[in-house]
Amino acid sequence: MAKITAVIDIGSNSARMAIFEKTSHFGFHLLYESKSKVRISENSYEHNGYLQDEPIQRAINALKSFLWIAKLHKARKILCVATSAVRDAPNKSILLQKAREIGLNIKVIDGDRESYLGALAALNLLPYDSGITLDIGGGSTECALIEKHKILDTYSLDIGTIRLKELFLDKGDYKGAYDFIQKHLQKLPDRFKHSRVFGIGGSARAISKAIQKQIQYPLSTLHAFEYDFLEHKDFIQQIYNTKTQELHKLGIKEDRLDSIQSGSLIFHLILEHFRAKKVVTSGVGVREGVFLKDLLNNKTSFPPNFNPSVRNIKDRFIRNTQLCKYAKFLASKLFISQKCFHLIPQSFATHLLIATELCNVGVALNFYEKHRHSNYILFNALNYGLTHQDRLLIAFLTQYNNKKLPNDYPYQQLLPPLEILQYLCLFVALANLLSKNPNPKDFIFTWVEENHHLSLCIEHQELSYILKEKLKKLLTPPTLSLKLC
């Protein structure tokens, strides 16, 4: 696979391009992203699906710009797909021919393939392995049922924000729009029911942004943002019942004003049909699915326990990989040794290992500020496969290992209790310190409890002088002492 790949997605409403850089076998990160609101479907639904001359020309102009930007980024491979409006158009050949003339081959994909690609992105880049993907586009809505990291079924509905707007809402026919959606929902197989729904696409993201503003959510990150559908159902209804000129008061941005009412109506009715309880916002979709299909060589998922963001950070910021492996090994050994006292629940094992392995990435920017830089890099670069709480905790451990926790630390409500944090921070610091000793794998850890006080005995045949000095300075929880045995 090429090191740099550009993926273009021509939707009914927007044309988008994402450029990815591959850093190792499965490690990658996003280099660039752009979109153009070409509205290829404009006036097509009132003309039996025929693409109109002006939208076609807008699309070609945008594609020319995308190709130039891809060239600037030295993309060796350009993949381009077109979805609902183009596949439904009797005159799609005009667009395809004009694209070939500028050096771009467009692959028109059917609804099932579009559903599959969105599901492929969700199941690999979101932190859950089961749910239903819901991708509302301008011309169609794609759904896929995922269970235990497998895509069990896909379905495409001819319901879209622009289609609904032009056929019904522009004429004030809200009942017609409602009936149109319900009629198409009856076609969905009965198995499309799940408590968790992955919201893909611009409408789902716009709704999530508005909800974040309503609840004063402390983070601005959208990917993997979760909310309870029943708690926010009335707000979603309020969006499609509010006049367009008043939508900004609900947190709707300017570029979504003309499509969010139809999008929120579709979103609401389908979530009810699915019997959804939890919505997980997806910042990824068809473009990432196209890229992953190429990256994974047609496999459905990454290897077990593999995270592409962790791999990418290691590729870009870590030079001494052996030292990181030693630290991770020792963190695992420490975690196992404490199980008899249940100091840290099993659910935090992965956080500990990732934080230990990556806690020194900030050295790439500045050694003396490495803790602060590591925190920033990890929270912002651990994009995929983790919840917001996961990312916050891992970043927190890299900043506060062997540092006194502040009385009022950031995002306190999203992090574990204080005592668990203290032990996690200690283990990260201790594992990284011991990894620099000769023969680090030979350390033995023994726990002793006396008078409600714990001691961690650290045993090794060859303890270095500097390590002995630094061990005395390590911060420990109030109920723990470190001893050299």
Backbone torsions as a table, in degrees:
resi	resn	phi	psi	omega
1	MET	NA	143.5	179.4
2	ALA	-62.2	148.8	179.6
3	LYS	-66.3	-39.3	178.4
4	ILE	-120.2	123.7	-176.4
5	THR	-126.1	132.9	175.3
6	ALA	-104.7	135.8	178.7
7	VAL	-123.9	125.6	179.6
8	ILE	-114.1	134.4	179.9
9	ASP	-124.2	115.4	178.9
10	ILE	-97.1	100.1	178.6
11	GLY	-93.6	177.5	-179.2
12	SER	-66.5	-32.1	-176.3
13	ASN	-100.3	-48.4	-175.4
14	SER	-130.7	154.0	167.6
15	ALA	-105.6	132.2	-176.0
16	ARG	-129.5	149.2	174.5
17	MET	-132.5	135.8	173.3
18	ALA	-124.5	137.5	178.3
19	ILE	-116.7	124.2	-176.8
20	PHE	-113.1	142.8	173.8
21	GLU	-111.9	126.5	177.2
22	LYS	-87.3	127.4	-177.1
23	THR	-104.8	-17.2	175.8
24	SER	-162.8	-163.6	-174.2
25	HIS	-52.5	-49.1	178.7
26	PHE	-124.4	0.8	179.4
27	GLY	-82.5	138.7	179.5
28	PHE	-159.3	164.4	172.3
29	HIS	-149.9	162.4	-179.4
30	LEU	-81.6	126.4	178.5
31	LEU	-93.1	-36.4	-172.4
32	TYR	-160.4	147.9	175.5
33	GLU	-147.1	141.5	179.8
34	SER	-153.2	156.1	175.7
35	LYS	-141.9	157.1	175.0
36	SER	-135.4	129.2	-177.6
37	LYS	-82.5	73.0	-174.5
38	VAL	-76.4	-20.5	-179.8
39	ARG	47.6	59.8	-178.2
40	ILE	-59.9	-24.7	-176.7
41	SER	-88.3	1.0	-173.4
42	GLU	-54.6	124.7	179.4
43	ASN	64.9	7.3	-178.0
44	SER	-76.6	-34.7	-175.5
45	TYR	-69.8	-21.7	176.1
46	GLU	-88.7	-3.4	179.2
47	HIS	-124.3	43.7	175.3
48	ASN	56.7	31.0	175.2
49	GLY	88.4	-5.2	-177.6
50	TYR	-69.1	128.8	175.2
51	LEU	-68.9	138.1	-177.6
52	GLN	-92.5	156.9	-173.2
53	ASP	-59.1	-46.2	-175.7
54	GLU	-64.8	-46.7	176.6
55	PRO	-61.7	-36.5	177.5
56	ILE	-60.7	-45.0	-179.1
57	GLN	-66.4	-37.6	176.6
58	ARG	-60.8	-41.9	-179.6
59	ALA	-63.8	-44.0	-180.0
60	ILE	-63.9	-40.7	178.1
61	ASN	-61.8	-42.5	178.7
62	ALA	-65.3	-41.0	-179.3
63	LEU	-64.6	-37.3	176.2
64	LYS	-59.9	-43.7	179.0
65	SER	-64.6	-42.5	178.9
66	PHE	-59.9	-43.9	-178.8
67	LEU	-62.3	-39.0	179.2
68	TRP	-65.3	-44.1	179.8
69	ILE	-65.4	-39.8	177.2
70	ALA	-61.3	-39.2	178.2
71	LYS	-64.7	-41.4	178.3
72	LEU	-60.7	-34.2	179.1
73	HIS	-86.3	4.1	177.5
74	LYS	60.9	39.2	176.4
75	ALA	-67.7	126.4	180.0
76	ARG	-89.4	-14.6	-179.7
77	LYS	-139.8	133.9	177.2
78	ILE	-124.8	119.4	179.4
79	LEU	-111.6	131.7	-176.9
80	CYS	-133.2	128.0	177.2
81	VAL	-124.6	152.8	174.9
82	ALA	-126.5	145.5	-172.5
83	THR	-116.2	-138.4	-162.6
84	SER	-46.6	-58.4	-173.2
85	ALA	-61.5	-38.6	-179.1
86	VAL	-74.6	-43.8	-178.2
87	ARG	-65.6	-28.0	180.0
88	ASP	-83.9	-13.2	-172.3
89	ALA	-79.0	124.1	176.2
90	PRO	-62.5	-24.4	-177.0
91	ASN	-107.5	28.9	-178.1
92	LYS	-58.9	-25.4	-176.7
93	SER	-61.0	-27.9	179.0
94	ILE	-63.7	-47.6	178.6
95	LEU	-63.3	-43.9	-177.0
96	LEU	-63.3	-39.7	179.4
97	GLN	-67.5	-44.1	178.7
98	LYS	-62.5	-35.8	177.9
99	ALA	-67.5	-40.5	177.7
100	ARG	-61.5	-34.7	-179.3
101	GLU	-65.6	-24.9	177.1
102	ILE	-99.2	7.6	174.0
103	GLY	92.1	24.7	-178.3
104	LEU	-127.6	128.3	175.4
105	ASN	-98.3	119.9	-179.7
106	ILE	-97.7	129.7	175.1
107	LYS	-100.6	116.9	178.6
108	VAL	-84.8	120.2	-176.4
109	ILE	-106.2	147.9	179.8
110	ASP	-81.8	175.2	-175.0
111	GLY	-63.1	-38.9	179.9
112	ASP	-65.1	-40.6	178.8
113	ARG	-66.8	-39.6	177.4
114	GLU	-62.3	-43.3	177.4
115	SER	-61.2	-43.2	-178.2
116	TYR	-62.9	-44.2	-177.6
117	LEU	-65.1	-40.3	176.0
118	GLY	-63.2	-40.0	178.9
119	ALA	-67.7	-38.3	179.1
120	LEU	-60.3	-41.1	178.1
121	ALA	-67.2	-44.3	-176.6
122	ALA	-65.1	-46.0	-174.4
123	LEU	-72.4	-20.8	178.9
124	ASN	-96.4	-23.7	-171.5
125	LEU	-119.0	1.8	171.4
126	LEU	-111.7	161.5	-171.3
127	PRO	-85.1	15.6	-178.8
128	TYR	-129.5	149.7	-176.4
129	ASP	-107.3	6.3	-179.9
130	SER	-143.4	144.0	178.9
131	GLY	152.7	-173.1	176.1
132	ILE	-119.2	129.7	174.1
133	THR	-82.6	141.7	179.1
134	LEU	-133.2	104.0	-175.4
135	ASP	-114.1	101.5	-178.5
136	ILE	-91.6	115.7	178.3
137	GLY	-106.6	-170.1	179.7
138	GLY	-74.2	-33.9	-176.4
139	GLY	-112.5	-24.1	-177.3
140	SER	-147.8	168.9	176.6
141	THR	-127.1	127.9	-177.0
142	GLU	-109.0	138.4	-180.0
143	CYS	-130.4	145.9	175.5
144	ALA	-143.8	137.6	179.0
145	LEU	-96.7	122.3	-178.5
146	ILE	-117.1	131.4	175.1
147	GLU	-138.2	124.8	176.3
148	LYS	49.9	51.2	175.6
149	HIS	66.1	23.0	176.1
150	LYS	-125.9	139.1	176.3
151	ILE	-87.5	106.9	-173.2
152	LEU	-85.7	-32.1	-175.7
153	ASP	-160.3	151.3	176.6
154	THR	-132.1	153.5	178.2
155	TYR	-155.1	142.2	178.8
156	SER	-120.3	129.2	179.5
157	LEU	-110.3	139.1	178.2
158	ASP	-80.6	55.6	176.3
159	ILE	-124.7	125.5	178.9
160	GLY	-149.2	162.2	-174.7
161	THR	-63.3	-44.4	-177.8
162	ILE	-76.0	-39.4	177.1
163	ARG	-57.8	-47.3	-178.8
164	LEU	-66.8	-39.3	-179.1
165	LYS	-63.4	-49.1	-175.2
166	GLU	-72.8	-34.0	-177.5
167	LEU	-82.0	-30.4	-172.0
168	PHE	-130.3	-57.3	-168.5
169	LEU	-66.7	-35.6	177.8
170	ASP	-63.1	-20.6	179.5
171	LYS	-100.4	4.7	179.4
172	GLY	74.5	14.7	-176.7
173	ASP	-93.1	75.8	-178.1
174	TYR	-72.0	-34.7	177.6
175	LYS	-64.7	-41.0	177.9
176	GLY	-61.6	-39.3	178.6
177	ALA	-64.7	-44.5	179.4
178	TYR	-60.6	-48.3	-179.0
179	ASP	-64.3	-37.9	179.4
180	PHE	-60.5	-45.7	179.4
181	ILE	-64.6	-48.2	-177.3
182	GLN	-62.1	-36.1	178.4
183	LYS	-62.0	-43.4	-179.6
184	HIS	-72.2	-31.7	179.8
185	LEU	-65.7	-25.6	178.5
186	GLN	-67.0	-16.7	-179.8
187	LYS	-81.3	-17.4	-178.5
188	LEU	-66.1	137.1	175.0
189	PRO	-58.8	149.7	-176.6
190	ASP	-61.7	-24.7	-176.2
191	ARG	-70.9	-11.7	179.3
192	PHE	-78.3	70.9	175.2
193	LYS	-137.5	131.7	179.0
194	HIS	-164.7	148.0	179.6
195	SER	-75.6	-20.6	-178.9
196	ARG	-113.8	130.2	178.6
197	VAL	-125.2	134.4	176.4
198	PHE	-94.9	113.2	-177.9
199	GLY	-86.1	111.1	-178.7
200	ILE	-109.2	147.7	173.0
201	GLY	101.6	169.9	-173.4
202	GLY	-62.9	-39.1	-179.5
203	SER	-65.3	-45.6	179.8
204	ALA	-61.7	-40.9	-179.8
205	ARG	-68.7	-39.5	179.4
206	ALA	-63.2	-40.9	177.8
207	ILE	-64.4	-42.6	179.1
208	SER	-63.1	-41.5	177.7
209	LYS	-59.4	-43.5	-179.3
210	ALA	-65.4	-39.1	178.4
211	ILE	-66.3	-42.0	176.9
212	GLN	-56.8	-41.1	179.3
213	LYS	-67.3	-40.1	-178.8
214	GLN	-62.7	-41.7	-175.4
215	ILE	-94.8	3.1	-178.2
216	GLN	54.4	49.7	179.8
217	TYR	-61.8	134.5	-171.6
218	PRO	-73.3	-12.1	-179.7
219	LEU	-114.5	152.7	178.2
220	SER	-99.0	-5.9	-178.5
221	THR	-67.6	132.2	-179.8
222	LEU	-94.7	-41.8	-176.5
223	HIS	-59.7	125.0	-179.7
224	ALA	76.4	8.7	172.2
225	PHE	-67.6	133.5	-176.3
226	GLU	-119.8	148.4	172.6
227	TYR	-151.5	158.7	179.3
228	ASP	-82.1	121.2	-176.5
229	PHE	-62.8	-44.1	-176.9
230	LEU	-63.8	-33.6	178.7
231	GLU	-68.4	-28.7	-173.5
232	HIS	-115.6	9.8	-179.5
233	LYS	-59.9	-43.8	-179.2
234	ASP	-63.0	-36.3	179.2
235	PHE	-67.4	-39.3	178.4
236	ILE	-63.9	-39.9	175.7
237	GLN	-62.5	-39.3	-179.4
238	GLN	-60.7	-33.9	-179.3
239	ILE	-61.9	-47.6	-176.9
240	TYR	-82.2	-8.2	176.2
241	ASN	-99.2	-2.8	-178.4
242	THR	-92.7	143.5	177.4
243	LYS	-63.1	145.4	-175.6
244	THR	-53.3	-43.0	-176.5
245	GLN	-70.4	-10.6	179.8
246	GLU	-103.5	-3.5	-173.4
247	LEU	-64.9	-27.6	-179.3
248	HIS	-62.7	-25.1	178.3
249	LYS	-69.0	-19.8	178.1
250	LEU	-94.4	3.4	178.3
251	GLY	91.2	16.9	179.1
252	ILE	-88.3	129.0	-177.5
253	LYS	-77.9	160.3	-175.2
254	GLU	-54.8	-42.7	-174.4
255	ASP	-72.4	-3.7	-179.8
256	ARG	-111.5	-2.1	-172.5
257	LEU	-61.3	-33.8	-174.4
258	ASP	-84.7	-7.3	-177.1
259	SER	-130.3	-10.3	-172.9
260	ILE	-70.9	-28.7	180.0
261	GLN	-67.9	-46.2	176.2
262	SER	-67.0	-37.1	179.8
263	GLY	-65.1	-42.7	-179.2
264	SER	-71.3	-31.9	175.9
265	LEU	-65.0	-47.3	177.2
266	ILE	-60.4	-46.8	-177.7
267	PHE	-57.8	-49.1	-178.0
268	HIS	-61.0	-49.8	-175.5
269	LEU	-67.1	-36.9	179.9
270	ILE	-72.8	-39.1	177.5
271	LEU	-60.7	-40.0	176.1
272	GLU	-64.7	-40.2	179.3
273	HIS	-63.5	-37.5	179.6
274	PHE	-76.3	-11.8	-172.9
275	ARG	61.5	42.8	-177.4
276	ALA	-71.5	145.7	173.4
277	LYS	-117.1	-37.5	-177.2
278	LYS	-122.7	135.0	175.4
279	VAL	-111.9	128.3	176.3
280	VAL	-111.8	118.9	-176.6
281	THR	-76.4	133.1	178.0
282	SER	-109.3	126.3	173.5
283	GLY	-89.8	2.4	-179.0
284	VAL	-119.7	161.2	-178.9
285	GLY	-164.4	-135.4	-173.3
286	VAL	-59.0	-42.5	-178.4
287	ARG	-59.8	-48.0	178.3
288	GLU	-64.9	-33.8	177.3
289	GLY	-64.2	-42.2	177.0
290	VAL	-61.3	-44.4	179.5
291	PHE	-63.9	-44.8	-177.9
292	LEU	-67.1	-36.8	177.6
293	LYS	-58.9	-39.6	177.8
294	ASP	-72.1	-44.2	-177.6
295	LEU	-64.9	-43.6	-176.0
296	LEU	-84.2	1.1	178.6
297	ASN	55.7	48.7	175.9
298	ASN	71.6	6.8	171.9
299	LYS	-78.6	162.9	-175.0
300	THR	-85.6	-28.0	-174.5
301	SER	-151.9	166.6	174.4
302	PHE	-67.6	164.7	174.8
303	PRO	-58.9	158.0	179.8
304	PRO	-56.1	140.1	176.6
305	ASN	62.3	21.1	178.6
306	PHE	-100.6	134.4	175.8
307	ASN	-122.7	119.1	-175.5
308	PRO	-64.1	-30.2	179.0
309	SER	-71.1	-40.7	176.7
310	VAL	-61.1	-44.9	179.9
311	ARG	-62.4	-42.2	-178.3
312	ASN	-64.6	-41.9	178.4
313	ILE	-63.9	-42.5	177.4
314	LYS	-61.4	-42.2	-179.9
315	ASP	-61.4	-39.8	-171.5
316	ARG	-90.1	-29.3	-169.4
317	PHE	-120.2	-12.5	-175.5
318	ILE	-109.6	127.1	178.4
319	ARG	-99.4	-42.5	-178.1
320	ASN	-95.2	83.7	-176.5
321	THR	-69.0	-30.1	-179.0
322	GLN	-65.2	-41.0	178.5
323	LEU	-61.8	-39.8	178.0
324	CYS	-65.2	-37.5	178.3
325	LYS	-65.3	-40.7	177.5
326	TYR	-61.9	-45.4	-179.0
327	ALA	-62.1	-43.3	179.5
328	LYS	-64.5	-40.1	177.8
329	PHE	-60.7	-45.6	-178.6
330	LEU	-67.5	-37.3	176.8
331	ALA	-62.2	-41.2	177.7
332	SER	-63.7	-41.7	179.7
333	LYS	-64.7	-41.7	176.6
334	LEU	-63.0	-43.4	-178.8
335	PHE	-61.9	-45.0	-179.9
336	ILE	-63.9	-39.3	-176.0
337	SER	-65.1	-27.8	-176.0
338	GLN	-89.7	-1.4	-172.2
339	LYS	-61.5	-31.6	-178.2
340	CYS	-66.8	-20.7	179.1
341	PHE	-104.5	-3.8	175.7
342	HIS	53.3	43.9	-179.4
343	LEU	-74.3	-36.4	179.9
344	ILE	-128.1	121.9	178.4
345	PRO	-61.3	152.9	-179.5
346	GLN	-57.2	-29.4	-176.6
347	SER	-64.4	-13.9	-179.2
348	PHE	-103.7	7.6	-178.2
349	ALA	-62.9	-44.9	-178.2
350	THR	-64.4	-41.0	178.5
351	HIS	-59.6	-43.9	-179.9
352	LEU	-60.5	-46.1	-176.2
353	LEU	-67.6	-42.5	179.5
354	ILE	-66.1	-45.5	-179.2
355	ALA	-62.1	-40.3	-179.8
356	THR	-65.3	-43.7	-177.1
357	GLU	-68.2	-33.0	-172.3
358	LEU	-108.9	6.0	-169.2
359	CYS	-67.2	-15.5	-178.7
360	ASN	-105.1	16.0	-178.7
361	VAL	-63.9	-24.1	-179.6
362	GLY	-66.1	-16.3	176.6
363	VAL	-58.9	-28.9	180.0
364	ALA	-60.4	-23.3	178.5
365	LEU	-100.3	-47.6	-177.7
366	ASN	-166.1	121.8	-176.7
367	PHE	-61.4	-43.9	-172.9
368	TYR	-72.4	-20.3	177.3
369	GLU	-114.0	27.3	-171.0
370	LYS	-62.1	-35.4	-178.8
371	HIS	-63.9	-46.2	-179.4
372	ARG	-66.1	-42.3	-179.8
373	HIS	-69.0	-37.0	177.7
374	SER	-61.8	-42.9	178.4
375	ASN	-57.4	-48.0	-177.4
376	TYR	-65.1	-46.8	-177.9
377	ILE	-61.4	-46.6	-174.7
378	LEU	-68.3	-43.1	-179.8
379	PHE	-63.8	-36.1	-175.8
380	ASN	-89.1	-17.7	-177.5
381	ALA	-107.9	-13.4	174.7
382	LEU	-83.1	67.4	-170.8
383	ASN	-76.5	-31.3	-165.2
384	TYR	-117.1	144.5	171.4
385	GLY	76.3	11.4	-177.8
386	LEU	-134.9	147.9	174.6
387	THR	-77.3	169.3	176.3
388	HIS	-61.9	-38.4	178.2
389	GLN	-64.8	-38.9	177.0
390	ASP	-59.0	-49.3	-176.7
391	ARG	-63.8	-42.9	179.2
392	LEU	-61.9	-43.9	-177.9
393	LEU	-65.6	-45.8	-179.9
394	ILE	-61.5	-45.8	179.1
395	ALA	-63.7	-39.1	179.5
396	PHE	-61.6	-44.7	-177.7
397	LEU	-63.6	-33.1	179.5
398	THR	-73.1	-27.4	-179.4
399	GLN	-84.8	-34.3	-171.3
400	TYR	-109.9	10.6	174.6
401	ASN	-68.0	129.5	-175.4
402	ASN	60.2	30.3	172.9
403	LYS	-130.9	146.2	178.2
404	LYS	-67.5	129.2	179.4
405	LEU	-70.3	133.1	179.0
406	PRO	-67.5	157.7	179.9
407	ASN	-64.6	-33.7	-178.9
408	ASP	-128.5	81.5	-175.2
409	TYR	-86.0	157.1	-174.7
410	PRO	-58.5	141.3	173.7
411	TYR	56.6	36.4	-175.0
412	GLN	-54.3	-36.5	-176.3
413	GLN	-69.7	-16.6	-178.8
414	LEU	-100.1	2.3	-175.8
415	LEU	-112.6	163.1	179.8
416	PRO	-67.0	171.2	177.5
417	PRO	-59.1	157.7	-173.6
418	LEU	-54.9	-46.5	-175.1
419	GLU	-63.6	-39.3	178.1
420	ILE	-65.2	-41.9	177.2
421	LEU	-60.1	-41.2	-179.3
422	GLN	-61.9	-43.6	-179.9
423	TYR	-69.6	-40.2	177.7
424	LEU	-61.8	-45.1	178.9
425	CYS	-62.0	-40.9	178.5
426	LEU	-61.9	-46.6	-177.3
427	PHE	-63.2	-38.4	177.3
428	VAL	-62.8	-47.5	-179.2
429	ALA	-64.9	-44.6	-177.1
430	LEU	-65.6	-44.3	-179.6
431	ALA	-62.3	-40.5	179.7
432	ASN	-70.2	-34.9	177.4
433	LEU	-68.1	-48.4	-177.5
434	LEU	-68.1	-23.6	-179.0
435	SER	-64.5	-18.5	-177.7
436	LYS	-92.7	2.3	176.8
437	ASN	-84.2	150.0	173.8
438	PRO	-56.9	141.1	179.1
439	ASN	49.9	59.0	-173.7
440	PRO	-62.7	-24.5	-178.3
441	LYS	-71.8	-9.4	-177.2
442	ASP	-88.0	0.7	179.3
443	PHE	-64.8	141.9	176.0
444	ILE	-120.8	132.1	-178.9
445	PHE	-115.5	127.6	179.5
446	THR	-130.6	134.6	-179.0
447	TRP	-105.9	136.2	179.4
448	VAL	-130.4	133.9	177.5
449	GLU	-114.3	125.9	178.0
450	GLU	-138.8	123.6	177.6
451	ASN	52.2	47.7	177.4
452	HIS	62.5	22.6	176.8
453	HIS	-125.3	134.7	-177.4
454	LEU	-97.8	145.9	171.6
455	SER	-127.4	134.4	174.0
456	LEU	-104.5	112.8	-179.9
457	CYS	-90.4	125.1	-178.2
458	ILE	-109.6	118.9	-173.9
459	GLU	-120.4	134.3	177.0
460	HIS	-160.6	143.3	-177.8
461	GLN	-74.1	-18.1	-173.4
462	GLU	-139.3	71.3	179.2
463	LEU	-79.7	126.9	-179.3
464	SER	-73.0	153.8	-177.3
465	TYR	-62.6	-45.8	-178.6
466	ILE	-63.8	-39.1	-179.9
467	LEU	-62.0	-42.4	178.6
468	LYS	-59.1	-41.3	178.2
469	GLU	-62.2	-46.3	-175.0
470	LYS	-73.1	-29.3	178.6
471	LEU	-61.7	-34.6	-179.0
472	LYS	-66.1	-24.0	-175.6
473	LYS	-95.5	-5.1	-178.8
474	LEU	-65.2	136.4	176.2
475	LEU	-79.3	135.6	-179.7
476	THR	-127.2	158.4	172.4
477	PRO	-59.8	154.4	-176.2
478	PRO	-56.9	-28.1	-175.7
479	THR	-94.6	13.7	-175.4
480	LEU	-131.7	143.5	172.3
481	SER	-125.7	146.4	175.0
482	LEU	-101.6	135.6	179.8
483	LYS	-132.2	139.4	173.8
484	LEU	-91.5	124.8	-175.0
485	CYS	-113.1	NA	NA
